[in-house]
Amino acid sequence: MKSTHSSPMIRTILGDIQSEELGFCYSHEHIVIEESYPTVQNRDFLLNDVEKIVQELSHLYSLGVRSMADTMPANAGRNIQKLAEVSRKSGIQIIVPTGIHMEIYYPPNHWRYHYSEDQLTQLFVDDIEQGIDIHDYGGPIVERSIHKAGLIKLATGDEPITSHQEKIFRSVVNAHLATGAPILTHTNYGRRAKEQVEMFDKLGADLSHVVLSHVDRYKDIAYHRDILQSGVYVEYDSAFRWKTGEENYTYTLLKQLLSEFPGQITMGMDAAKSQYWKSYGGNPGLDFLVTTFKKDLEEMGLGEFFKNIFIENPAKLFSMNTAE
């Protein structure tokens, strides 16, 4: 059921805002990744220097960016207190996720495997309605902060969807239906995106509040068209990743699909490694989308869609789907 709320609301880390206040939004980012199981596996994922993060985001703010969707869910490097500090100091409004990431980002005996569907559902709902644990469920004591999640994440890998992942899907959709919070997914290079859509449809999710991420790595226009015809959003974030001399397939997709689906495509950087951040001495920097990409879009004759991608579509997608 579509929302009947007269003025849709988006839940950010520093409080609820009206959807029109979201402004220019990056739709898939990793702003803070704290010391955690993922960073032990790959030190490039460590993004926990508040000063450097604020420096990068303050620069984006000066270029007109106003919001970001962070995508590190429960117990995988999420640090709610640092995220709140970054938001306050940079001015960037941050939508924070609950939910569960890919299996590889958790130890083999993690609680995600032992909790029931109902327990996971309650955990996600509590993150959205009560506040996120300052210890991020890393210990037996839960101390809820004032900062609430405004998004629910799940992830699939290369293999067919497993029974464990189905449990995560059910819990995520339960929490989505109970709270109205939107759903964001991880796909591995766009694989299993169609299966994700089918699972959400079967479970009764509102597909107009679901976004599938990283799908621009999947080189098949018909595949993307099938996904978009379902009514979900897609998020592309590889525009800067294609190598020199290689076809920029993100641009190929935009040229083929933007005019047909102007209301369903969003973009981000997914810059989960410090090597992409100028403040950490890397490149191209998170300003790529508002500088190089904006210019490229205009040169492709698609400049008229810039507002759809970064303002109008995120404002609809990330709104809480609640009736009055």
GUMIFI-872508 format. One record per residue (C-alpha): residue in one letter; x, y, z. Coordinates in steps of 0.05 Angstrom, whole numbers. Example, Ala and Ser with C-alpha at 12.3 -4.5 7.8 and 13.67 -1.06 7.14 Angstrom:
BEGIN
<r><code>A</code><u>246</u><v>-90</v><w>156</w></r>
<r><code>S</code><u>273</u><v>-21</v><w>143</w></r>
! end
This chain:
BEGIN
<r><code>M</code><u>0</u><v>0</v><w>0</w></r>
<r><code>K</code><u>26</u><v>69</v><w>-18</w></r>
<r><code>S</code><u>36</u><v>119</v><w>37</w></r>
<r><code>T</code><u>-22</u><v>167</v><w>49</w></r>
<r><code>H</code><u>20</u><v>212</v><w>93</w></r>
<r><code>S</code><u>12</u><v>284</v><w>68</w></r>
<r><code>S</code><u>85</u><v>302</v><w>81</w></r>
<r><code>P</code><u>132</u><v>241</v><w>80</w></r>
<r><code>M</code><u>185</u><v>237</v><w>133</w></r>
<r><code>I</code><u>256</u><v>210</v><w>131</w></r>
<r><code>R</code><u>291</u><v>185</v><w>194</w></r>
<r><code>T</code><u>363</u><v>211</v><w>199</w></r>
<r><code>I</code><u>413</u><v>200</v><w>254</w></r>
<r><code>L</code><u>400</u><v>269</v><w>285</w></r>
<r><code>G</code><u>324</u><v>264</v><w>279</w></r>
<r><code>D</code><u>266</u><v>261</v><w>231</w></r>
<r><code>I</code><u>262</u><v>309</v><w>172</w></r>
<r><code>Q</code><u>212</u><v>323</v><w>117</w></r>
<r><code>S</code><u>229</u><v>288</v><w>52</w></r>
<r><code>E</code><u>239</u><v>354</v><w>16</w></r>
<r><code>E</code><u>294</u><v>371</v><w>67</w></r>
<r><code>L</code><u>337</u><v>313</v><w>45</w></r>
<r><code>G</code><u>366</u><v>353</v><w>-13</w></r>
<r><code>F</code><u>424</u><v>327</v><w>-54</w></r>
<r><code>C</code><u>434</u><v>255</v><w>-31</w></r>
<r><code>Y</code><u>487</u><v>201</v><w>-42</w></r>
<r><code>S</code><u>447</u><v>136</v><w>-38</w></r>
<r><code>H</code><u>499</u><v>84</v><w>-17</w></r>
<r><code>E</code><u>559</u><v>103</v><w>26</w></r>
<r><code>H</code><u>604</u><v>76</v><w>81</w></r>
<r><code>I</code><u>619</u><v>137</v><w>124</w></r>
<r><code>V</code><u>645</u><v>103</v><w>187</w></r>
<r><code>I</code><u>672</u><v>32</v><w>192</w></r>
<r><code>E</code><u>699</u><v>20</v><w>261</w></r>
<r><code>E</code><u>749</u><v>-33</v><w>284</w></r>
<r><code>S</code><u>710</u><v>-97</v><w>274</w></r>
<r><code>Y</code><u>709</u><v>-165</v><w>242</w></r>
<r><code>P</code><u>709</u><v>-136</v><w>171</w></r>
<r><code>T</code><u>768</u><v>-90</v><w>185</w></r>
<r><code>V</code><u>809</u><v>-147</v><w>216</w></r>
<r><code>Q</code><u>800</u><v>-183</v><w>149</w></r>
<r><code>N</code><u>816</u><v>-122</v><w>107</w></r>
<r><code>R</code><u>849</u><v>-61</v><w>138</w></r>
<r><code>D</code><u>829</u><v>-19</v><w>77</w></r>
<r><code>F</code><u>758</u><v>-20</v><w>104</w></r>
<r><code>L</code><u>778</u><v>18</v><w>167</w></r>
<r><code>L</code><u>744</u><v>87</v><w>165</w></r>
<r><code>N</code><u>743</u><v>112</v><w>236</w></r>
<r><code>D</code><u>782</u><v>178</v><w>237</w></r>
<r><code>V</code><u>727</u><v>228</v><w>252</w></r>
<r><code>E</code><u>771</u><v>288</v><w>233</w></r>
<r><code>K</code><u>787</u><v>260</v><w>164</w></r>
<r><code>I</code><u>715</u><v>238</v><w>152</w></r>
<r><code>V</code><u>689</u><v>307</v><w>172</w></r>
<r><code>Q</code><u>740</u><v>339</v><w>125</w></r>
<r><code>E</code><u>715</u><v>299</v><w>65</w></r>
<r><code>L</code><u>641</u><v>309</v><w>81</w></r>
<r><code>S</code><u>649</u><v>383</v><w>96</w></r>
<r><code>H</code><u>679</u><v>391</v><w>26</w></r>
<r><code>L</code><u>618</u><v>355</v><w>-3</w></r>
<r><code>Y</code><u>572</u><v>401</v><w>37</w></r>
<r><code>S</code><u>607</u><v>461</v><w>6</w></r>
<r><code>L</code><u>592</u><v>432</v><w>-63</w></r>
<r><code>G</code><u>517</u><v>426</v><w>-47</w></r>
<r><code>V</code><u>512</u><v>354</v><w>-21</w></r>
<r><code>R</code><u>464</u><v>351</v><w>38</w></r>
<r><code>S</code><u>451</u><v>278</v><w>55</w></r>
<r><code>M</code><u>479</u><v>207</v><w>52</w></r>
<r><code>A</code><u>453</u><v>137</v><w>64</w></r>
<r><code>D</code><u>504</u><v>100</v><w>105</w></r>
<r><code>T</code><u>502</u><v>25</v><w>93</w></r>
<r><code>M</code><u>539</u><v>-11</v><w>150</w></r>
<r><code>P</code><u>485</u><v>-49</v><w>188</w></r>
<r><code>A</code><u>485</u><v>-83</v><w>256</w></r>
<r><code>N</code><u>549</u><v>-109</v><w>287</w></r>
<r><code>A</code><u>594</u><v>-101</v><w>226</w></r>
<r><code>G</code><u>632</u><v>-37</v><w>241</w></r>
<r><code>R</code><u>575</u><v>10</v><w>255</w></r>
<r><code>N</code><u>592</u><v>64</v><w>305</w></r>
<r><code>I</code><u>530</u><v>106</v><w>319</w></r>
<r><code>Q</code><u>565</u><v>157</v><w>363</w></r>
<r><code>K</code><u>618</u><v>173</v><w>312</w></r>
<r><code>L</code><u>566</u><v>177</v><w>257</w></r>
<r><code>A</code><u>526</u><v>227</v><w>298</w></r>
<r><code>E</code><u>589</u><v>269</v><w>311</w></r>
<r><code>V</code><u>606</u><v>268</v><w>236</w></r>
<r><code>S</code><u>536</u><v>290</v><w>218</w></r>
<r><code>R</code><u>536</u><v>347</v><w>269</w></r>
<r><code>K</code><u>605</u><v>373</v><w>248</w></r>
<r><code>S</code><u>598</u><v>366</v><w>172</w></r>
<r><code>G</code><u>525</u><v>386</v><w>165</w></r>
<r><code>I</code><u>511</u><v>323</v><w>123</w></r>
<r><code>Q</code><u>446</u><v>289</v><w>142</w></r>
<r><code>I</code><u>459</u><v>214</v><w>150</w></r>
<r><code>I</code><u>408</u><v>158</v><w>144</w></r>
<r><code>V</code><u>435</u><v>99</v><w>185</w></r>
<r><code>P</code><u>417</u><v>26</v><w>172</w></r>
<r><code>T</code><u>397</u><v>-32</v><w>215</w></r>
<r><code>G</code><u>395</u><v>-101</v><w>185</w></r>
<r><code>I</code><u>449</u><v>-153</v><w>168</w></r>
<r><code>H</code><u>506</u><v>-152</v><w>118</w></r>
<r><code>M</code><u>539</u><v>-210</v><w>80</w></r>
<r><code>E</code><u>560</u><v>-272</v><w>118</w></r>
<r><code>I</code><u>634</u><v>-258</v><w>105</w></r>
<r><code>Y</code><u>630</u><v>-196</v><w>150</w></r>
<r><code>Y</code><u>612</u><v>-238</v><w>212</w></r>
<r><code>P</code><u>648</u><v>-294</v><w>248</w></r>
<r><code>P</code><u>621</u><v>-364</v><w>235</w></r>
<r><code>N</code><u>588</u><v>-370</v><w>304</w></r>
<r><code>H</code><u>554</u><v>-302</v><w>302</w></r>
<r><code>W</code><u>486</u><v>-290</v><w>334</w></r>
<r><code>R</code><u>455</u><v>-277</v><w>265</w></r>
<r><code>Y</code><u>455</u><v>-353</v><w>256</w></r>
<r><code>H</code><u>423</u><v>-368</v><w>323</w></r>
<r><code>Y</code><u>370</u><v>-314</v><w>331</w></r>
<r><code>S</code><u>300</u><v>-331</v><w>306</w></r>
<r><code>E</code><u>262</u><v>-293</v><w>254</w></r>
<r><code>D</code><u>221</u><v>-259</v><w>309</w></r>
<r><code>Q</code><u>283</u><v>-240</v><w>349</w></r>
<r><code>L</code><u>317</u><v>-210</v><w>288</w></r>
<r><code>T</code><u>253</u><v>-173</v><w>270</w></r>
<r><code>Q</code><u>250</u><v>-143</v><w>340</w></r>
<r><code>L</code><u>323</u><v>-123</v><w>338</w></r>
<r><code>F</code><u>312</u><v>-85</v><w>273</w></r>
<r><code>V</code><u>247</u><v>-53</v><w>297</w></r>
<r><code>D</code><u>281</u><v>-30</v><w>362</w></r>
<r><code>D</code><u>338</u><v>2</v><w>322</w></r>
<r><code>I</code><u>287</u><v>41</v><w>283</w></r>
<r><code>E</code><u>238</u><v>59</v><w>338</w></r>
<r><code>Q</code><u>279</u><v>61</v><w>403</w></r>
<r><code>G</code><u>351</u><v>76</v><w>384</w></r>
<r><code>I</code><u>414</u><v>39</v><w>364</w></r>
<r><code>D</code><u>457</u><v>5</v><w>417</w></r>
<r><code>I</code><u>521</u><v>45</v><w>430</w></r>
<r><code>H</code><u>559</u><v>-21</v><w>433</w></r>
<r><code>D</code><u>526</u><v>-43</v><w>367</w></r>
<r><code>Y</code><u>505</u><v>-110</v><w>398</w></r>
<r><code>G</code><u>578</u><v>-129</v><w>410</w></r>
<r><code>G</code><u>566</u><v>-150</v><w>482</w></r>
<r><code>P</code><u>513</u><v>-174</v><w>531</w></r>
<r><code>I</code><u>494</u><v>-104</v><w>555</w></r>
<r><code>V</code><u>449</u><v>-62</v><w>509</w></r>
<r><code>E</code><u>450</u><v>14</v><w>519</w></r>
<r><code>R</code><u>406</u><v>48</v><w>469</w></r>
<r><code>S</code><u>427</u><v>115</v><w>442</w></r>
<r><code>I</code><u>379</u><v>170</v><w>420</w></r>
<r><code>H</code><u>401</u><v>156</v><w>348</w></r>
<r><code>K</code><u>353</u><v>115</v><w>306</w></r>
<r><code>A</code><u>359</u><v>75</v><w>242</w></r>
<r><code>G</code><u>320</u><v>98</v><w>181</w></r>
<r><code>L</code><u>337</u><v>41</v><w>134</w></r>
<r><code>I</code><u>341</u><v>-35</v><w>135</w></r>
<r><code>K</code><u>396</u><v>-72</v><w>98</w></r>
<r><code>L</code><u>406</u><v>-143</v><w>75</w></r>
<r><code>A</code><u>455</u><v>-177</v><w>28</w></r>
<r><code>T</code><u>461</u><v>-237</v><w>-17</w></r>
<r><code>G</code><u>523</u><v>-267</v><w>-49</w></r>
<r><code>D</code><u>538</u><v>-305</v><w>-113</w></r>
<r><code>E</code><u>504</u><v>-369</v><w>-92</w></r>
<r><code>P</code><u>428</u><v>-381</v><w>-96</w></r>
<r><code>I</code><u>391</u><v>-351</v><w>-36</w></r>
<r><code>T</code><u>401</u><v>-397</v><w>24</w></r>
<r><code>S</code><u>352</u><v>-416</v><w>78</w></r>
<r><code>H</code><u>391</u><v>-372</v><w>127</w></r>
<r><code>Q</code><u>385</u><v>-313</v><w>80</w></r>
<r><code>E</code><u>311</u><v>-327</v><w>73</w></r>
<r><code>K</code><u>305</u><v>-318</v><w>148</w></r>
<r><code>I</code><u>340</u><v>-250</v><w>142</w></r>
<r><code>F</code><u>293</u><v>-231</v><w>85</w></r>
<r><code>R</code><u>232</u><v>-248</v><w>127</w></r>
<r><code>S</code><u>258</u><v>-209</v><w>187</w></r>
<r><code>V</code><u>276</u><v>-149</v><w>144</w></r>
<r><code>V</code><u>208</u><v>-148</v><w>110</w></r>
<r><code>N</code><u>172</u><v>-157</v><w>177</w></r>
<r><code>A</code><u>209</u><v>-96</v><w>205</w></r>
<r><code>H</code><u>196</u><v>-57</v><w>140</w></r>
<r><code>L</code><u>121</u><v>-71</v><w>144</w></r>
<r><code>A</code><u>119</u><v>-56</v><w>219</w></r>
<r><code>T</code><u>157</u><v>10</v><w>216</w></r>
<r><code>G</code><u>152</u><v>35</v><w>144</w></r>
<r><code>A</code><u>228</u><v>39</v><w>139</w></r>
<r><code>P</code><u>256</u><v>30</v><w>69</w></r>
<r><code>I</code><u>299</u><v>-29</v><w>49</w></r>
<r><code>L</code><u>368</u><v>-26</v><w>16</w></r>
<r><code>T</code><u>405</u><v>-88</v><w>-8</w></r>
<r><code>H</code><u>474</u><v>-110</v><w>-28</w></r>
<r><code>T</code><u>482</u><v>-151</v><w>-90</w></r>
<r><code>N</code><u>548</u><v>-181</v><w>-111</w></r>
<r><code>Y</code><u>562</u><v>-147</v><w>-178</w></r>
<r><code>G</code><u>487</u><v>-147</v><w>-190</w></r>
<r><code>R</code><u>480</u><v>-222</v><w>-184</w></r>
<r><code>R</code><u>416</u><v>-249</v><w>-153</w></r>
<r><code>A</code><u>382</u><v>-182</v><w>-161</w></r>
<r><code>K</code><u>321</u><v>-213</v><w>-196</w></r>
<r><code>E</code><u>316</u><v>-265</v><w>-141</w></r>
<r><code>Q</code><u>317</u><v>-210</v><w>-89</w></r>
<r><code>V</code><u>259</u><v>-175</v><w>-124</w></r>
<r><code>E</code><u>220</u><v>-241</v><w>-127</w></r>
<r><code>M</code><u>232</u><v>-254</v><w>-53</w></r>
<r><code>F</code><u>210</u><v>-184</v><w>-33</w></r>
<r><code>D</code><u>148</u><v>-189</v><w>-76</w></r>
<r><code>K</code><u>130</u><v>-257</v><w>-47</w></r>
<r><code>L</code><u>138</u><v>-231</v><w>24</w></r>
<r><code>G</code><u>94</u><v>-170</v><w>11</w></r>
<r><code>A</code><u>146</u><v>-114</v><w>14</w></r>
<r><code>D</code><u>129</u><v>-47</v><w>-17</w></r>
<r><code>L</code><u>175</u><v>-49</v><w>-77</w></r>
<r><code>S</code><u>171</u><v>26</v><w>-84</w></r>
<r><code>H</code><u>212</u><v>31</v><w>-20</w></r>
<r><code>V</code><u>265</u><v>-20</v><w>-39</w></r>
<r><code>V</code><u>332</u><v>-5</v><w>-72</w></r>
<r><code>L</code><u>382</u><v>-57</v><w>-99</w></r>
<r><code>S</code><u>454</u><v>-35</v><w>-97</w></r>
<r><code>H</code><u>515</u><v>-46</v><w>-142</w></r>
<r><code>V</code><u>475</u><v>-73</v><w>-200</w></r>
<r><code>D</code><u>512</u><v>-32</v><w>-252</w></r>
<r><code>R</code><u>568</u><v>-85</v><w>-251</w></r>
<r><code>Y</code><u>520</u><v>-133</v><w>-286</w></r>
<r><code>K</code><u>528</u><v>-124</v><w>-361</w></r>
<r><code>D</code><u>459</u><v>-139</v><w>-388</w></r>
<r><code>I</code><u>411</u><v>-83</v><w>-406</w></r>
<r><code>A</code><u>351</u><v>-131</v><w>-409</w></r>
<r><code>Y</code><u>367</u><v>-155</v><w>-339</w></r>
<r><code>H</code><u>365</u><v>-84</v><w>-313</w></r>
<r><code>R</code><u>301</u><v>-69</v><w>-350</w></r>
<r><code>D</code><u>267</u><v>-130</v><w>-319</w></r>
<r><code>I</code><u>288</u><v>-108</v><w>-249</w></r>
<r><code>L</code><u>264</u><v>-36</v><w>-260</w></r>
<r><code>Q</code><u>197</u><v>-58</v><w>-289</w></r>
<r><code>S</code><u>182</u><v>-90</v><w>-221</w></r>
<r><code>G</code><u>179</u><v>-20</v><w>-190</w></r>
<r><code>V</code><u>242</u><v>-24</v><w>-146</w></r>
<r><code>Y</code><u>298</u><v>26</v><w>-147</w></r>
<r><code>V</code><u>369</u><v>10</v><w>-168</w></r>
<r><code>E</code><u>432</u><v>42</v><w>-142</w></r>
<r><code>Y</code><u>493</u><v>49</v><w>-187</w></r>
<r><code>D</code><u>562</u><v>64</v><w>-157</w></r>
<r><code>S</code><u>615</u><v>40</v><w>-205</w></r>
<r><code>A</code><u>621</u><v>100</v><w>-251</w></r>
<r><code>F</code><u>691</u><v>114</v><w>-223</w></r>
<r><code>R</code><u>712</u><v>40</v><w>-219</w></r>
<r><code>W</code><u>715</u><v>21</v><w>-293</w></r>
<r><code>K</code><u>787</u><v>20</v><w>-317</w></r>
<r><code>T</code><u>816</u><v>67</v><w>-369</w></r>
<r><code>G</code><u>804</u><v>38</v><w>-438</w></r>
<r><code>E</code><u>746</u><v>-5</v><w>-412</w></r>
<r><code>E</code><u>674</u><v>10</v><w>-429</w></r>
<r><code>N</code><u>642</u><v>49</v><w>-373</w></r>
<r><code>Y</code><u>582</u><v>4</v><w>-366</w></r>
<r><code>T</code><u>550</u><v>50</v><w>-314</w></r>
<r><code>Y</code><u>547</u><v>103</v><w>-368</w></r>
<r><code>T</code><u>521</u><v>53</v><w>-419</w></r>
<r><code>L</code><u>464</u><v>35</v><w>-372</w></r>
<r><code>L</code><u>447</u><v>108</v><w>-358</w></r>
<r><code>K</code><u>445</u><v>123</v><w>-432</w></r>
<r><code>Q</code><u>398</u><v>64</v><w>-444</w></r>
<r><code>L</code><u>353</u><v>68</v><w>-383</w></r>
<r><code>L</code><u>350</u><v>138</v><w>-353</w></r>
<r><code>S</code><u>298</u><v>166</v><w>-400</w></r>
<r><code>E</code><u>255</u><v>103</v><w>-393</w></r>
<r><code>F</code><u>261</u><v>98</v><w>-316</w></r>
<r><code>P</code><u>277</u><v>169</v><w>-293</w></r>
<r><code>G</code><u>243</u><v>158</v><w>-225</w></r>
<r><code>Q</code><u>279</u><v>94</v><w>-204</w></r>
<r><code>I</code><u>354</u><v>104</v><w>-211</w></r>
<r><code>T</code><u>398</u><v>129</v><w>-154</w></r>
<r><code>M</code><u>473</u><v>134</v><w>-147</w></r>
<r><code>G</code><u>528</u><v>132</v><w>-95</w></r>
<r><code>M</code><u>602</u><v>120</v><w>-87</w></r>
<r><code>D</code><u>603</u><v>59</v><w>-41</w></r>
<r><code>A</code><u>672</u><v>84</v><w>-22</w></r>
<r><code>A</code><u>684</u><v>32</v><w>33</w></r>
<r><code>K</code><u>760</u><v>36</v><w>27</w></r>
<r><code>S</code><u>803</u><v>93</v><w>52</w></r>
<r><code>Q</code><u>841</u><v>92</v><w>-15</w></r>
<r><code>Y</code><u>780</u><v>126</v><w>-47</w></r>
<r><code>W</code><u>780</u><v>185</v><w>2</w></r>
<r><code>K</code><u>820</u><v>248</v><w>-12</w></r>
<r><code>S</code><u>824</u><v>262</v><w>63</w></r>
<r><code>Y</code><u>860</u><v>195</v><w>71</w></r>
<r><code>G</code><u>907</u><v>211</v><w>14</w></r>
<r><code>G</code><u>868</u><v>171</v><w>-38</w></r>
<r><code>N</code><u>827</u><v>185</v><w>-101</w></r>
<r><code>P</code><u>781</u><v>201</v><w>-136</w></r>
<r><code>G</code><u>750</u><v>229</v><w>-73</w></r>
<r><code>L</code><u>676</u><v>228</v><w>-54</w></r>
<r><code>D</code><u>665</u><v>292</v><w>-94</w></r>
<r><code>F</code><u>670</u><v>251</v><w>-159</w></r>
<r><code>L</code><u>595</u><v>249</v><w>-168</w></r>
<r><code>V</code><u>584</u><v>324</v><w>-160</w></r>
<r><code>T</code><u>644</u><v>343</v><w>-204</w></r>
<r><code>T</code><u>668</u><v>293</v><w>-257</w></r>
<r><code>F</code><u>604</u><v>252</v><w>-261</w></r>
<r><code>K</code><u>559</u><v>314</v><w>-265</w></r>
<r><code>K</code><u>601</u><v>339</v><w>-324</w></r>
<r><code>D</code><u>600</u><v>271</v><w>-357</w></r>
<r><code>L</code><u>525</u><v>266</v><w>-350</w></r>
<r><code>E</code><u>516</u><v>333</v><w>-384</w></r>
<r><code>E</code><u>564</u><v>312</v><w>-441</w></r>
<r><code>M</code><u>522</u><v>249</v><w>-451</w></r>
<r><code>G</code><u>461</u><v>294</v><w>-460</w></r>
<r><code>L</code><u>430</u><v>269</v><w>-395</w></r>
<r><code>G</code><u>440</u><v>330</v><w>-351</w></r>
<r><code>E</code><u>365</u><v>339</v><w>-343</w></r>
<r><code>F</code><u>363</u><v>275</v><w>-301</w></r>
<r><code>F</code><u>415</u><v>298</v><w>-249</w></r>
<r><code>K</code><u>360</u><v>323</v><w>-203</w></r>
<r><code>N</code><u>321</u><v>257</v><w>-209</w></r>
<r><code>I</code><u>382</u><v>215</v><w>-190</w></r>
<r><code>F</code><u>406</u><v>256</v><w>-131</w></r>
<r><code>I</code><u>346</u><v>294</v><w>-103</w></r>
<r><code>E</code><u>277</u><v>270</v><w>-125</w></r>
<r><code>N</code><u>288</u><v>194</v><w>-125</w></r>
<r><code>P</code><u>324</u><v>190</v><w>-58</w></r>
<r><code>A</code><u>270</u><v>234</v><w>-26</w></r>
<r><code>K</code><u>216</u><v>184</v><w>-48</w></r>
<r><code>L</code><u>256</u><v>121</v><w>-36</w></r>
<r><code>F</code><u>281</u><v>137</v><w>35</w></r>
<r><code>S</code><u>215</u><v>164</v><w>61</w></r>
<r><code>M</code><u>183</u><v>124</v><w>117</w></r>
<r><code>N</code><u>121</u><v>90</v><w>87</w></r>
<r><code>T</code><u>72</u><v>106</v><w>143</w></r>
<r><code>A</code><u>-1</u><v>125</v><w>140</w></r>
<r><code>E</code><u>-29</u><v>180</v><w>183</w></r>
! end
